[in-house]
Amino acid sequence: MSQRQIIQVFEQYQKARMQFVQTVADLASRPQNIEILHNAGVMSMLRPLMLDVVPSIQQTAALALGRLADHSDDLAEAVVKEDILPQLVHSLSLQNRFYKKAAAYVLRAVAKHSPELSQSVVASGGVDALVLCLEEFDPGVKEAAAWALGYIARHNALLAQSVVDAGAVPLLVMCLLEPELALKRIAASTLSDISKHTPELAQTVVDNGAIAHLAQMILNPDAKLKRQVFSALSQISKHSVSLAELVIEAEIFPAAVACLRDPDEYVKKNVTTLMREVVQHTPELSQVIVNCGGMAAVIDYLGNCSGNLRLPGIMMLGYVAAHSENLAMAVILSKGVPQLALCLSEESDHTMKAATVWSIGQIGHHTPEHARAVATANLLPKLLELYMDASSSEDLQAKCKKALKSILQKCTYLPGLEPLLYDAPSNILKHVVCQFSKVLPHDSKARRLFVTSGGLKKVQEIQAEPGSPLQEHINAINSCFPEEIVRYYSPGYSEVLLERLENYQPA
Amino acid sequence: MAELLQIKSQVKEFQQEYVDKNSYAEENRQKENQAATRIQSWFRACKVRAYLSHLHKQAVIIQKIWRGFTARARFRQMVKAAYFIMKMNFYEEMAVRIQRRWRGFFVRKYIHNFYARKSYLEGVSQKNELVRQELDELEELQKRERDCLEMVKEQTAKVYQAYRLHHLLSTKQCPGVFNSPFRPAPHEMEQLLRQVKYQAPTRLAHRGRSCLLGMPGPAAPSFPGTPGSPWIKNTRTCSSSRPILHPIACKKEQSQFREPGEVWEQHLHCPDLTLRLQTSHTHLEEAQKQLRQQEGTGSMLHHLSHSRSSFTHPAYAKSFR
């Protein structure tokens, strides 16, 4: 055979391989085909193609592998089992940028499913190879590498530590400065995933100057970037006071409040999460946020959104109010209590309700003024109802009880307390009666109101063991009124009168 | 003799008397001794008693004087102490008053300052109001911007559609689709079609896009063949600050618009590389090697290579030679 014919044979084979690989890659982009492909043994077919001479076949094979591994757990495990990872990692350092992108995609697809798979990626040296990719010029390669590192670091602290130990963080911070938006997004997301696990990791991220760069990107118009930036900042600031202070010193706050009106709801949620993480540490940090008007913005945000998105906002209000009565009064003045009442009535999820109840408790327990604000919003009967409801979860009931007790111990607003006299169980009732016994001796108008609204009658009907604190309070209340009135309202008075009538002999 | 006898009998009597007296005295000796002792003791006792009582009296006097002295001294001391304590109580009372006032003042001014708290809370409310207003304005602004961008996008889409559908323009002979005779007035699409100027598709530049629309340039969507000046016959009334200049009359299209064939050719063939790039970067070593090889083989080849090398590298040839 002539040379040309021999060469033609090779060219045909190469065309066949190319076609196979391209078709597999196209098929793999549709989820319904993947099972069939897997059963047909595509993994073992693709493996030798990744070592092919022709670069484009290698790249397409890698792409196909990536799509397969992306789809499900088992396929990713199959990739690991077929020992493809070491080969991939080795060729990552040698090949051109298209191959690097495809290989990084495969690593990402494998690592995203579970910590064990990520561990196998790390064990085959994937992290170092990916960090080398981060030093490339091509932004696509950097993006793919950063994405893969992000998925690896997401699972647990150990994996995140291995990513940091490979020296990824300075390179990621440099990626934040690149002009491409996609790269910035991914870098911010990866930094967020790294710093969420432990304070040391967050400190490492901060030491590389991430905060300043993240702070610059807050006013960028791209919504997805803002989501990741705020998520990263909140993961950094949640660990300790010093980290939160560093974040605040970057002067994001008056500007970040503007992002609370962004059309994208996850941006708003992440801003609120950041505020919550900052606020929970010390009163001074809460002051910073209250002083720049963050409270009003968060309360408006709570009014505009619904469902799970409200949770960070509610918790933030609770944390702010918990620090001191000043701040709790600031929350009340910013119209926080009506908003929380709305949230309580609108949300049906028990964890949300529990969080709302906790926040209300934190607001109301400081002084009688605060308790009055809570009582006038008609929240006490609602709290009681939630406490008594059998379908509430344990956590919700416990929180309701705690909140009710702490608010009741300071509440002197009698019209708010009266509805509680009727339905409350005895452990709540004793607090209610105790409050009445404290207020009634000094206020004559309140006494009159108490009698006319039927409260005295109700108090007489309460059965209490003699000597218990409840009985003492009842006695204290009874001693505020003249004896005839007390006797008049005591149960069974009409029978007593009738008996007296029976026994009366007219003279 | 008689006297002697008498004395002798008297001696005997005397002796007898003596013995009797002695025995009598002997008998009474004890009693008398005891009596004497008693009398003496009594007397001595009286003496001692008198002495003791004297001593007592003197001692009493001394003690009386001494006790009075110490008592008065103690009393003076007690009076001083009582006075001191009274003074101290008074001072303490005054100090308590001062401290009470001071502490009340200090606490009310620096720790639980009611007015500071009140003004702080008022400040917070005002700041909240301000922030709410500003945020509302900001949101309004952003919404308007977005709406504007949407409108621009829509408009460009419409114009692009008109450009693609220009063949549906109504002619004198036949009314177009959008110009139905049953309609009172032609459809807006018809108006657009009339305005759009058809041009054969060439590679259009992006210039004129922003100045036409008067909108922020980079924000406008980039369409293939944007509604720039090539399409719209009469430019829309735009509040652009840049004056639109008339196109410079030239018989050929502007140099940026090349024939498609030219461009395609360029894609296929590499351009002539510059002289420097035409030669490989190891040409020098190769030339030296060649020269060394041909040194031995003959002067003709030597000349040839020399001329060749001097042709390609006039500068280097000089240094080489």
Contacts between the chains, C-beta under 8 A, distances in Angstrom:
chain1	res1	chain2	res2	distance
A	257	B	131	6.4
A	257	B	135	7.2
A	258	B	134	8.0
A	258	B	135	6.6
A	258	B	138	5.7
A	260	B	135	7.0
A	261	B	135	5.1
A	261	B	136	7.9
A	261	B	138	6.1
A	261	B	139	4.1
A	261	B	142	7.5
A	263	B	142	7.7
A	263	B	143	8.0
A	263	B	146	7.5
A	290	B	124	6.1
A	291	B	124	7.3
A	291	B	127	6.9
A	292	B	127	7.5
A	292	B	131	7.5
A	293	B	127	4.7
A	293	B	128	5.5
A	293	B	130	6.7
A	293	B	131	3.0
A	293	B	132	7.8
A	294	B	131	7.9
A	295	B	124	7.4
A	295	B	128	6.3
A	296	B	127	7.8
A	296	B	128	3.5
A	296	B	129	7.5
A	296	B	131	5.3
A	296	B	132	5.1
A	297	B	131	6.0
A	297	B	132	7.4
A	297	B	135	6.0
A	300	B	132	6.5
A	300	B	135	7.5
A	326	B	117	6.3
A	326	B	120	7.1
A	326	B	121	7.7
A	329	B	117	7.9
A	329	B	121	5.8
A	330	B	120	8.0
A	330	B	121	6.2
A	330	B	124	4.8
A	333	B	121	5.6
A	333	B	124	6.3
A	333	B	125	5.1
A	333	B	128	7.7
A	334	B	124	7.1
A	334	B	125	7.2
A	334	B	128	5.1
